[in-house]
Amino acid sequence: AQTVTQSQPEMSVQEAETVTLSCTYDTSESDYYLFWYKQPPSRQMILVIRQEAYKQQNATENRFSVNFQKAAKSFSLKISDSQLGDAAMYFCAYISNFGNEKLTFGTGTRLTIIP
Amino acid sequence: EAGVAQSPRYKIIEKRQSVAFWCNPISGHATLYWYQQILGQGPKLLIQFQNNGVVDDSQLPKDRFSAERLKGVDSTLKIQPAKLEDSAVYLCASSFSKGAKNIQYFGAGTRLSVL
């Protein structure tokens, strides 16, 4: 079974600084997608960024970028120029493109932005 | 474009009572998901619909949980009778179709407290 591990329950960063959230996953598949979702206090899960396993280039979305290391099964999220609105729970998630196409989430990292 | 709508936002019930949650997916989305998110954990899939058919309900506690999507649009999730351990946020998500390449969009969830 696929598992997703987020080893940092909490992180904090000064406003305007850069922070990196870690995620590792375990799978025997080669074709899959990885995601970072943001969950603010409003509870709605918002997609931050998506990475397809077959794409070697790391995905970027404005201030958000990932470091995807397929061999190491690592998928970290870098947030540049942190803003107060970035404060939220961040969940790493995995879904296989073959067979059991079920979205599996990690336990989340709570990010605090220090003004 | 309207997002995934859920109601109610909050619900407090006593154990052994019944409760129902409602979800209206994004227009045109064929696939609908219900997730359970226990405090401190990532969401866990309960059931997945493709149109009005069940694709995966392997994680649904069928002795007390039921879900339907009769016309392939709106969906309801019911718990009867509720237990203390059912206290959680219930998230609904939808995607254009099933398959890993289709992004899941989430609603704001219903927070259930069972006393």
Chai-1 contact restraints between the chains, C-beta under 6 A:
chainA,res_idxA,chainB,res_idxB,connection_type,confidence,min_distance_angstrom,max_distance_angstrom,comment,restraint_id
A,Y33,B,A100,contact,1.0,0.0,6.0,A-B,restraint_1
A,S42,B,A108,contact,1.0,0.0,6.0,A-B,restraint_2
A,R43,B,V89,contact,1.0,0.0,6.0,A-B,restraint_3
A,R43,B,A108,contact,1.0,0.0,6.0,A-B,restraint_4
A,R43,B,G109,contact,1.0,0.0,6.0,A-B,restraint_5
A,Q44,B,F106,contact,1.0,0.0,6.0,A-B,restraint_6
A,Q44,B,A108,contact,1.0,0.0,6.0,A-B,restraint_7
A,M45,B,F106,contact,1.0,0.0,6.0,A-B,restraint_8
A,F91,B,G42,contact,1.0,0.0,6.0,A-B,restraint_9
A,I95,B,A100,contact,1.0,0.0,6.0,A-B,restraint_10
A,N97,B,A100,contact,1.0,0.0,6.0,A-B,restraint_11
A,E101,B,A100,contact,1.0,0.0,6.0,A-B,restraint_12
A,K102,B,L45,contact,1.0,0.0,6.0,A-B,restraint_13
A,F105,B,G42,contact,1.0,0.0,6.0,A-B,restraint_14
A,F105,B,P43,contact,1.0,0.0,6.0,A-B,restraint_15
A,G106,B,G42,contact,1.0,0.0,6.0,A-B,restraint_16
A,T107,B,Q41,contact,1.0,0.0,6.0,A-B,restraint_17
A,T107,B,G42,contact,1.0,0.0,6.0,A-B,restraint_18
A,G108,B,G42,contact,1.0,0.0,6.0,A-B,restraint_19
